[in-house]
Amino acid sequence: FYYKANIGGQYSKDILYSQEKIGIGDDTTVRGFKDESTQGDKGFYIRNEIGYRGNQFLEPYIAYDYGRVFNNKVNEDKVETLQGVAIGIKAYFKGFEGNFTLAKPIDKPRYFKNNKAVAYTSITYRF
């Protein structure tokens, strides 16, 4: 078994332009969200994964992700939280790595419309 944590974040006292803000809610930050994300002047996310390396080819895992963003705008106390859970499997073969993940949001802002599970896939070749 293994446990893997990935933590990312950003801090600023300034009111940032959109492209400078930290965003959460995708397959690299908080899983369970597709086409809906949120951003802030400061924030963080924590990705937690527990998996099992039963053999050299397959690696099933479960995950829990948490993220929070804050805005510095005067008179706007915007704090948003995202949480998601996921189950997936990684496969390895001759330099190829495939990953299939099924994820679901468990905490999101009210204005987010989607509450359904989303799927992420990737294939990588290492040489």
Residue pairs with C-beta under 8 A, 6 or more apart in sequence:
1 50
1 51
1 52
1 53
2 50
2 51
2 52
2 53
3 48
3 49
3 50
4 47
4 48
4 49
4 51
5 46
5 47
5 48
5 49
6 46
6 47
6 49
7 44
7 45
7 46
7 47
8 22
8 29
8 44
8 45
9 22
9 42
9 43
9 44
9 45
10 21
10 22
10 42
10 43
10 44
11 42
12 20
12 41
12 42
12 72
13 72
14 41
14 72
15 41
15 71
15 72
15 73
16 41
16 72
18 39
21 39
21 40
21 41
21 69
22 39
22 40
22 41
22 42
22 43
22 44
22 69
23 29
23 37
23 38
23 39
23 69
24 30
24 37
24 38
24 39
24 43
24 45
24 67
24 68
24 69
24 82
25 33
25 36
25 37
25 38
25 67
25 82
26 33
26 34
26 37
27 101
27 103
27 120
29 37
29 45
29 47
29 65
29 67
30 45
30 47
30 65
30 66
30 67
30 82
30 83
30 84
31 47
31 63
31 65
31 84
31 85
31 86
31 101
31 103
31 120
32 65
32 82
32 83
32 84
32 85
32 86
32 103
32 104
32 105
32 106
32 117
32 118
33 82
33 84
33 103
33 105
33 108
33 112
33 114
33 118
34 114
34 118
35 114
36 108
36 112
36 113
36 114
38 69
38 80
38 82
38 109
39 69
40 69
40 70
40 71
40 78
40 79
40 80
41 69
41 70
41 71
41 72
41 73
42 69
42 70
42 72
43 67
43 68
43 69
43 70
44 67
44 68
45 65
45 66
45 67
45 68
45 82
46 65
46 66
46 67
47 63
47 65
48 63
48 64
48 65
49 61
49 62
49 63
50 61
50 62
50 63
51 59
51 60
51 61
51 62
51 90
52 59
52 60
52 61
53 59
54 60
56 92
57 91
57 92
57 93
58 89
58 90
58 91
58 92
59 89
59 90
59 91
59 92
60 87
60 88
60 89
60 90
61 87
61 88
61 89
61 90
62 85
62 86
62 87
62 88
63 85
63 86
63 87
63 88
63 101
63 103
64 83
64 84
64 85
64 86
65 82
65 83
65 84
65 85
65 86
66 81
66 82
66 83
67 81
67 82
67 83
68 79
68 80
68 81
68 82
69 79
69 80
70 78
70 79
71 78
71 79
80 109
81 107
81 108
81 109
82 105
82 107
82 108
82 109
83 105
83 106
83 107
83 108
84 103
84 104
84 105
84 106
85 103
85 104
85 106
86 101
86 102
86 103
86 104
87 101
87 102
87 103
88 99
88 100
88 101
88 102
88 103
88 120
89 99
89 100
90 97
90 98
90 99
91 97
91 98
91 99
92 98
95 125
95 126
95 127
96 123
96 124
96 125
97 123
97 124
97 125
97 126
98 121
98 122
98 123
98 124
99 120
99 121
99 122
99 123
99 124
100 119
100 120
100 121
101 119
101 120
101 121
102 117
102 118
102 119
103 117
103 118
103 119
103 120
104 115
104 116
104 117
104 118
105 112
105 114
105 115
108 115
